[in-house]
């Protein structure tokens, strides 16, 4: 929940008057409760900022926090919806970078929104892909701790989750009203000013209102390498322990293997122009991610007979079977005994698959993200907003 704009960083709350010396012991419990209530009146929504104490970094003793919102990209246009996992991770990474820069503890949303487009069930049991749309699949949102190892993240950037129980625990243990208890609201303020201006740097909590387009827009200068404090693969290497354990079991079974990521589904969206001609933002993608073209593309990188792990959002059963005359094919569905007991949504599944792909001897992406990547398709990944006729023949 967003913090209401009631208190600025310039003012201070007066400390609660101490009870008489003779009554201290008898009033200890009452004082603890009053402390919590006073903090909650200090700003209505602080009760929802779950500052769970973690003894992982000496900086936590300074008890300075950075809050961006109750959900990734919210406040903003995504309060009633959400982007896919990749976009939300970019936004989270941006916020974590700012916390690292400001030497503050980041207050992470305790739940992540699940985009329904990226959360269709059927991957683990492909034979039922057409009929099983949701079943027991988790929808709406999921606990952040079911996706990420918060303690592992905190070794680099101290993190707490925004749930009331952990916030109450910290208030009752160590918060003293009137001592660094201000909230500074920041909107349209640069990262450097947040660090240099005492109005913000001295505040107990910075309530940051990021770009309404998406949080990651605050990190537009990532092209300047000096501004990048966390690598692109930071969060992809931080899955919850149960997901890491599952991936390790699968990799042990796979042995020496290669991998390809074949993203189709949501990217194969065409539209007709005013003349009725089909247009696509990725004109070669449909062609290049079909088995006959995949086979030709990866032949120079992955030798015949190798085990090939395929991660894809393609729902058609047997779609990649033509590759079996050259490779030993493996899918997540082959490991249902490992995955089904722990996987509750497609975000978790992809995080496991991502670890598998990272561990492959040769990994071929759908489209390049970096210059040295191997890819199935040469179309640019970034949206060029240029709609072109799809190409299905050899260039």
C-alpha positions as CSV (number, residue, x, y, z in Angstrom):
1,X,0.0,0.0,0.0
2,X,1.3,3.4,-0.9
3,X,2.2,5.8,1.9
4,X,-0.1,8.8,2.0
5,X,1.5,12.2,1.6
6,X,1.0,13.5,5.1
7,X,4.5,13.8,6.4
8,X,7.5,15.4,4.8
9,X,11.2,14.6,5.4
10,X,11.7,18.0,7.0
11,X,9.6,17.5,10.2
12,X,10.1,15.3,13.2
13,X,7.7,13.5,15.4
14,X,8.0,14.3,19.1
15,X,9.2,11.5,21.2
16,X,6.6,9.9,23.5
17,X,6.9,11.1,27.1
18,X,8.4,8.4,29.3
19,X,6.3,7.0,32.2
20,X,7.4,7.8,35.8
21,X,10.4,5.8,36.9
22,X,8.5,3.8,39.4
23,X,5.9,2.8,36.8
24,X,8.3,1.7,34.1
25,X,8.1,-2.0,34.8
26,X,4.4,-2.2,35.2
27,X,3.8,-0.2,32.0
28,X,6.3,-2.1,29.8
29,X,3.7,-4.0,27.9
30,X,1.5,-1.0,27.5
31,X,4.4,1.1,26.3
32,X,5.2,-1.4,23.6
33,X,1.7,-1.3,22.3
34,X,1.5,2.5,22.4
35,X,4.8,2.7,20.5
36,X,3.3,0.6,17.7
37,X,0.1,2.6,17.6
38,X,1.9,5.9,17.5
39,X,4.1,4.7,14.6
40,X,1.0,3.6,12.8
41,X,-0.6,7.0,13.3
42,X,2.6,8.6,12.1
43,X,1.6,7.4,8.7
44,X,-1.3,5.1,8.0
45,X,0.4,2.7,5.7
46,X,3.6,2.1,7.6
47,X,1.8,-0.9,9.2
48,X,2.0,-2.5,5.8
49,X,5.8,-2.0,5.4
50,X,7.0,-5.3,6.7
51,X,10.5,-4.6,7.9
52,X,11.7,-8.1,8.8
53,X,15.0,-7.8,10.5
54,X,17.9,-9.8,9.0
55,X,21.4,-9.9,10.5
56,X,23.0,-10.1,7.1
57,X,24.7,-6.7,6.8
58,X,26.1,-4.2,9.2
59,X,24.1,-1.5,7.3
60,X,20.9,-2.8,8.8
61,X,21.8,-1.3,12.2
62,X,21.4,2.1,10.6
63,X,17.8,1.3,10.0
64,X,17.3,3.5,6.9
65,X,14.8,2.2,4.4
66,X,13.8,2.7,0.8
67,X,10.2,2.0,-0.2
68,X,9.0,2.1,-3.9
69,X,5.5,0.7,-3.5
70,X,3.3,-2.1,-2.4
71,X,3.6,-4.0,-5.7
72,X,6.1,-4.0,-8.5
73,X,5.4,-1.0,-10.9
74,X,2.7,0.3,-8.5
75,X,2.1,3.2,-8.0
76,X,1.8,3.4,-11.8
77,X,-0.1,2.0,-14.7
78,X,0.4,-1.6,-13.5
79,X,-1.5,-1.4,-10.2
80,X,-4.5,-3.2,-11.7
81,X,-2.4,-5.4,-14.0
82,X,1.2,-6.5,-14.4
83,X,3.9,-7.2,-16.9
84,X,5.7,-10.6,-17.3
85,X,8.4,-11.9,-15.0
86,X,11.2,-10.4,-17.1
87,X,9.8,-6.8,-16.9
88,X,9.0,-7.1,-13.2
89,X,12.6,-8.3,-12.6
90,X,14.0,-5.4,-14.5
91,X,11.9,-3.1,-12.2
92,X,13.0,-4.9,-9.1
93,X,16.6,-4.8,-10.1
94,X,16.3,-1.0,-10.7
95,X,14.9,-0.5,-7.2
96,X,17.6,-2.7,-5.6
97,X,20.3,-0.8,-7.4
98,X,19.0,2.4,-5.9
99,X,18.9,0.9,-2.4
100,X,22.5,-0.3,-2.9
101,X,23.5,3.2,-4.1
102,X,21.8,4.9,-1.1
103,X,23.1,2.3,1.3
104,X,19.6,1.6,2.5
105,X,17.5,-1.5,3.2
106,X,15.0,-2.1,0.4
107,X,11.4,-2.7,1.3
108,X,10.4,-5.4,-1.2
109,X,6.7,-6.1,-2.0
110,X,5.8,-9.3,-0.3
111,X,3.9,-10.6,-3.4
112,X,4.5,-10.6,-7.1
113,X,1.6,-10.2,-9.6
114,X,1.2,-13.1,-12.0
115,X,0.4,-12.0,-15.6
116,X,-2.3,-14.4,-16.9
117,X,-0.7,-14.4,-20.4
118,X,2.5,-15.8,-19.0
119,X,0.8,-18.1,-16.5
120,X,-1.2,-20.6,-18.5
121,X,-1.0,-24.1,-17.2
122,X,-0.1,-27.1,-19.4
123,X,3.7,-27.1,-19.5
124,X,4.3,-29.9,-17.1
125,X,1.7,-32.1,-18.6
126,X,1.7,-31.3,-22.3
127,X,-0.8,-34.0,-23.2
128,X,-3.4,-32.0,-21.3
129,X,-2.2,-28.6,-22.6
130,X,-5.3,-27.9,-24.6
131,X,-7.8,-28.8,-21.9
132,X,-6.0,-27.8,-18.7
133,X,-6.1,-24.1,-18.5
134,X,-5.6,-23.5,-14.8
135,X,-6.5,-26.4,-12.6
136,X,-4.7,-25.9,-9.3
137,X,-2.4,-23.4,-10.9
138,X,-1.8,-20.3,-8.6
139,X,-3.3,-17.2,-10.1
140,X,-3.4,-13.5,-9.3
141,X,-0.2,-13.2,-7.3
142,X,2.3,-15.3,-5.4
143,X,4.5,-14.8,-2.4
144,X,7.8,-13.2,-3.3
145,X,9.6,-15.7,-1.0
146,X,8.2,-18.5,-3.2
147,X,10.2,-17.1,-6.1
148,X,13.3,-15.6,-4.5
149,X,15.7,-16.4,-1.7
150,X,15.4,-13.2,0.2
151,X,18.4,-14.0,2.5
152,X,20.6,-14.7,-0.5
153,X,19.6,-11.3,-2.1
154,X,20.3,-9.6,1.2
155,X,23.9,-10.7,1.1
156,X,24.3,-8.1,-1.7
157,X,21.4,-5.7,-1.0
158,X,19.7,-5.8,2.4
159,X,16.0,-6.6,1.8
160,X,12.9,-6.8,4.0
161,X,9.4,-7.7,3.0
162,X,6.4,-5.4,3.4
163,X,4.2,-7.5,5.6
164,X,2.8,-6.2,9.0
165,X,4.1,-9.0,11.2
166,X,7.7,-8.3,10.5
167,X,7.2,-4.5,10.7
168,X,5.6,-4.9,14.2
169,X,8.6,-7.0,15.3
170,X,11.0,-4.3,14.4
171,X,8.9,-1.5,15.9
172,X,8.5,-3.3,19.2
173,X,12.2,-4.1,19.4
174,X,14.2,-1.1,18.3
175,X,12.2,1.9,16.9
176,X,12.4,5.0,19.0
177,X,9.9,7.7,18.1
178,X,11.6,11.0,17.4
179,X,14.9,9.5,16.5
180,X,15.2,9.4,12.7
181,X,11.6,8.6,12.3
182,X,10.8,10.8,9.4
183,X,9.4,9.8,6.0
184,X,10.6,11.7,3.0
185,X,8.5,11.5,-0.1
186,X,10.4,11.6,-3.4
187,X,9.0,12.0,-6.9
188,X,11.0,13.1,-9.9
189,X,14.1,13.3,-7.7
190,X,17.4,11.9,-9.0
191,X,19.2,9.1,-7.3
192,X,22.2,11.4,-6.6
193,X,20.0,14.1,-4.9
194,X,18.4,11.4,-2.7
195,X,21.9,10.7,-1.5
196,X,23.2,14.2,-1.1
197,X,20.2,16.2,0.1
198,X,19.8,15.9,3.9
199,X,16.0,16.1,3.5
200,X,16.2,12.6,2.1
201,X,19.5,11.2,3.3
202,X,18.6,11.7,7.0
203,X,15.1,10.3,6.7
204,X,14.2,7.0,8.3
205,X,12.3,6.0,5.2
206,X,12.3,7.3,1.6
207,X,9.0,6.8,0.0
208,X,9.9,6.8,-3.7
209,X,7.3,7.3,-6.4
210,X,8.9,5.9,-9.5
211,X,8.0,6.4,-13.1
212,X,4.3,5.7,-13.8
213,X,5.3,3.7,-16.9
214,X,7.4,1.2,-15.0
215,X,9.9,1.2,-12.2
216,X,12.8,0.2,-14.6
217,X,12.3,3.6,-16.4
218,X,14.2,5.1,-13.4
219,X,17.3,3.1,-14.7
220,X,17.2,4.4,-18.3
221,X,20.9,5.3,-18.0
222,X,21.9,1.6,-17.7
223,X,23.6,2.1,-21.1
224,X,26.2,4.0,-19.1
225,X,28.1,1.0,-17.7
226,X,29.3,3.0,-14.6
227,X,25.6,3.3,-13.5
228,X,25.1,-0.5,-13.5
229,X,25.5,-1.7,-9.9
230,X,23.7,-5.1,-10.3
231,X,24.2,-7.3,-13.4
232,X,21.4,-8.4,-15.6
233,X,21.5,-11.9,-14.3
234,X,21.4,-10.9,-10.6
235,X,17.8,-11.9,-9.9
236,X,17.8,-14.9,-12.2
237,X,20.5,-16.4,-10.0
238,X,18.5,-15.8,-6.8
239,X,15.6,-18.2,-7.0
240,X,14.2,-19.7,-3.8
241,X,16.1,-22.7,-2.4
242,X,13.4,-25.2,-3.4
243,X,13.6,-24.0,-7.0
244,X,17.4,-24.2,-7.0
245,X,17.3,-27.7,-5.5
246,X,14.9,-28.9,-8.2
247,X,17.1,-27.5,-11.0
248,X,20.1,-29.2,-9.5
249,X,18.3,-32.5,-9.5
250,X,17.3,-32.1,-13.1
251,X,20.8,-31.1,-14.2
252,X,22.2,-34.2,-12.5
253,X,19.8,-36.4,-14.5
254,X,20.4,-34.5,-17.7
255,X,24.2,-34.9,-17.4
256,X,26.0,-33.3,-20.3
257,X,23.4,-31.3,-22.2
258,X,22.6,-28.3,-24.4
259,X,19.6,-26.1,-24.3
260,X,17.4,-23.8,-26.4
261,X,14.8,-21.3,-25.3
262,X,12.0,-21.1,-27.9
263,X,9.6,-18.2,-27.1
264,X,6.6,-18.3,-29.4
265,X,3.1,-17.8,-28.0
266,X,2.8,-14.2,-26.8
267,X,5.3,-12.9,-29.4
268,X,3.5,-14.3,-32.4
269,X,1.0,-11.6,-32.5
270,X,0.1,-10.3,-35.9
271,X,-2.4,-7.7,-37.0
272,X,-3.8,-6.7,-40.3
273,X,-3.1,-3.3,-41.9
274,X,-5.8,-1.3,-43.6
275,X,-5.3,-3.4,-46.7
276,X,-5.9,-6.6,-44.8
277,X,-2.3,-7.7,-45.0
278,X,-0.9,-9.5,-41.9
279,X,1.9,-7.6,-40.1
280,X,4.3,-8.7,-37.3
281,X,6.8,-6.9,-35.0
282,X,9.0,-10.0,-35.4
283,X,8.6,-11.0,-39.0
284,X,11.0,-13.9,-38.9
285,X,10.1,-15.3,-35.5
286,X,7.4,-17.7,-36.5
287,X,9.5,-19.2,-39.2
288,X,12.8,-19.4,-37.2
289,X,11.2,-21.1,-34.2
290,X,9.7,-24.0,-36.2
291,X,11.5,-27.3,-35.9
292,X,12.8,-27.5,-39.4
293,X,14.5,-24.1,-39.1
294,X,15.7,-24.7,-35.6
295,X,17.4,-27.9,-36.8
296,X,19.3,-26.0,-39.5
297,X,20.2,-23.1,-37.2
298,X,21.6,-25.0,-34.3
299,X,23.5,-27.7,-36.3
300,X,26.7,-25.6,-36.3
301,X,26.6,-25.2,-32.5
302,X,25.1,-28.4,-31.1
303,X,26.3,-31.8,-32.6
304,X,24.0,-34.6,-33.5
305,X,23.2,-37.0,-30.7
306,X,23.5,-34.5,-27.9
307,X,20.8,-34.2,-25.2
308,X,18.8,-31.0,-26.0
309,X,16.7,-29.4,-23.2
310,X,13.9,-27.3,-24.7
311,X,12.2,-24.6,-22.7
312,X,9.2,-23.0,-24.6
313,X,5.8,-21.5,-24.2
314,X,4.6,-23.4,-27.3
315,X,1.5,-25.3,-26.2
316,X,1.1,-27.6,-29.3
317,X,1.8,-31.2,-28.2
318,X,4.6,-32.8,-30.2
319,X,5.5,-29.5,-31.8
320,X,9.3,-30.1,-31.4
321,X,9.2,-33.9,-32.1
322,X,10.8,-33.4,-35.6
323,X,14.1,-32.6,-33.7
324,X,14.2,-36.0,-32.2
325,X,15.8,-37.5,-35.3
326,X,18.9,-35.5,-34.5
327,X,18.8,-35.0,-30.7
328,X,17.7,-36.6,-27.5
329,X,15.0,-34.2,-26.4
330,X,14.2,-33.3,-22.9
331,X,11.4,-31.0,-21.5
332,X,10.3,-29.9,-18.0
333,X,7.4,-32.4,-18.4
334,X,10.0,-35.2,-18.3
335,X,10.7,-34.2,-14.7
336,X,7.1,-33.9,-13.4
337,X,8.0,-36.0,-10.3
338,X,10.5,-33.4,-9.3
339,X,8.5,-30.3,-10.3
340,X,4.8,-31.0,-9.6
341,X,5.2,-31.1,-5.8
342,X,6.8,-27.7,-5.7
343,X,5.6,-25.7,-8.8
344,X,2.5,-23.5,-8.2
345,X,2.8,-21.1,-11.1
346,X,4.5,-20.6,-14.4
347,X,6.9,-18.0,-13.0
348,X,8.4,-20.6,-10.7
349,X,8.6,-23.1,-13.6
350,X,10.4,-20.6,-15.8
351,X,12.9,-19.8,-13.0
352,X,13.8,-23.5,-12.8
353,X,14.1,-23.7,-16.5
354,X,16.2,-20.6,-16.6
355,X,18.7,-22.3,-14.2
356,X,18.7,-25.4,-16.4
357,X,19.5,-23.2,-19.5
358,X,22.2,-21.3,-17.6
359,X,23.9,-24.7,-16.8
360,X,23.9,-25.9,-20.4
361,X,27.1,-26.6,-22.3
362,X,25.6,-24.6,-25.2
363,X,22.6,-22.3,-24.8
364,X,20.7,-20.8,-27.7
365,X,18.2,-18.0,-27.0
366,X,15.2,-17.1,-29.0
367,X,16.6,-13.7,-29.8
368,X,19.8,-12.0,-28.8
369,X,20.0,-9.9,-25.7
370,X,23.8,-9.3,-25.9
371,X,26.1,-9.3,-28.9
372,X,27.8,-12.6,-28.0
373,X,24.5,-14.5,-27.6
374,X,23.6,-17.4,-29.8
375,X,20.0,-17.1,-31.1
376,X,17.4,-18.8,-33.2
377,X,16.1,-15.6,-34.7
378,X,18.0,-12.5,-35.9
379,X,15.0,-10.1,-35.3
380,X,15.7,-7.5,-32.6
381,X,14.2,-8.4,-29.3
382,X,13.4,-4.9,-28.4
383,X,10.1,-3.7,-29.7
384,X,10.9,-1.6,-32.8
385,X,7.2,-0.7,-33.4
386,X,7.7,-1.4,-37.1
387,X,5.0,-3.8,-38.3
388,X,6.3,-5.9,-41.2
389,X,4.9,-8.8,-43.3
390,X,5.9,-12.2,-41.8
391,X,8.5,-14.1,-43.7
392,X,8.2,-17.9,-44.1
393,X,10.6,-18.6,-46.9
394,X,14.4,-18.8,-46.9
395,X,15.9,-15.3,-47.1
